[in-house]
Amino acid sequence: MYLTTEKKKEFFKTYGKSEQDTGASEAQIALFSYRISHLTEHLKLNKKDFGTQRSLLKLVGKRRRLLDYLKDIDIERYRAIIKSLNLRR
């Protein structure tokens, strides 16, 4: 499995306040970004996997909504997460 419990805890510890802070916007954005990159690599090899393609588009939309929310709430946290994850906007 590409996403283990330890890997998730690492994301939540790095981008959230603690390992149990699963609701932090930054932690969720980081987790979505990791999953998006994994699905993108999968789709490069399996071009006709339309179920995965749909899942990828849904994840991108979720991440976009979270980023918009974070931008409205606290612009500095938004800029920090964009810079740390190397996302373009």
C-alpha positions as CSV (number, residue, x, y, z in Angstrom):
1,M,0.0,0.0,0.0
2,Y,1.4,3.4,-1.0
3,L,-0.1,5.3,2.0
4,T,0.6,3.7,5.4
5,T,-0.6,4.9,8.8
6,E,3.0,6.0,9.6
7,K,3.1,8.1,6.5
8,K,-0.2,9.8,7.3
9,K,1.0,10.5,10.9
10,E,4.1,12.0,9.4
11,F,2.1,14.4,7.3
12,F,-0.1,15.4,10.3
13,K,2.9,15.9,12.5
14,T,4.7,18.0,9.9
15,Y,1.9,20.2,8.7
16,G,-0.6,20.0,11.7
17,K,-0.1,20.7,15.4
18,S,0.4,17.1,16.3
19,E,-0.1,13.5,15.0
20,Q,-3.7,13.6,16.1
21,D,-4.4,16.9,14.4
22,T,-6.1,15.4,11.3
23,G,-8.4,18.4,10.7
24,A,-5.7,21.0,10.1
25,S,-6.2,22.4,6.6
26,E,-2.4,22.4,5.9
27,A,-2.2,18.7,6.8
28,Q,-5.2,17.8,4.6
29,I,-3.7,19.7,1.7
30,A,-0.4,18.0,2.1
31,L,-2.1,14.6,2.2
32,F,-4.2,15.4,-0.8
33,S,-1.0,16.6,-2.7
34,Y,0.7,13.3,-1.9
35,R,-2.3,11.3,-3.1
36,I,-2.6,13.4,-6.3
37,S,1.1,12.8,-7.2
38,H,0.6,9.1,-6.7
39,L,-2.5,9.0,-8.9
40,T,-0.8,11.1,-11.5
41,E,2.1,8.6,-11.8
42,H,-0.5,5.8,-12.0
43,L,-2.3,7.5,-14.9
44,K,0.9,8.0,-16.8
45,L,1.2,4.2,-17.0
46,N,-2.5,3.4,-17.3
47,K,-4.0,6.0,-19.6
48,K,-7.4,4.4,-19.9
49,D,-8.1,4.0,-16.2
50,F,-11.1,6.4,-16.1
51,G,-12.1,5.5,-12.5
52,T,-8.7,6.7,-11.3
53,Q,-8.9,9.7,-13.5
54,R,-12.3,10.7,-12.0
55,S,-10.8,10.2,-8.5
56,L,-7.9,12.4,-9.3
57,L,-10.2,15.2,-10.5
58,K,-12.2,14.9,-7.3
59,L,-9.1,15.1,-5.2
60,V,-7.8,18.2,-7.1
61,G,-11.2,19.9,-6.5
62,K,-11.1,19.1,-2.8
63,R,-7.6,20.5,-2.5
64,R,-8.5,23.6,-4.5
65,R,-11.5,24.2,-2.1
66,L,-9.3,23.8,0.9
67,L,-6.7,26.2,-0.5
68,D,-9.4,28.7,-1.2
69,Y,-10.7,28.4,2.3
70,L,-7.3,28.8,3.8
71,K,-6.6,31.9,1.6
72,D,-9.8,33.5,2.9
73,I,-9.1,32.7,6.5
74,D,-5.3,33.4,6.8
75,I,-3.3,34.5,3.8
76,E,0.0,33.9,5.5
77,R,-0.7,30.2,6.2
78,Y,-1.9,29.9,2.6
79,R,1.4,31.3,1.3
80,A,3.4,29.1,3.6
81,I,1.7,25.9,2.5
82,I,2.0,26.8,-1.2
83,K,5.7,27.4,-0.7
84,S,6.4,24.3,1.3
85,L,4.6,22.0,-1.1
86,N,5.8,23.8,-4.3
87,L,2.3,24.2,-5.6
88,R,1.7,26.7,-8.4
89,R,-1.2,29.1,-8.2
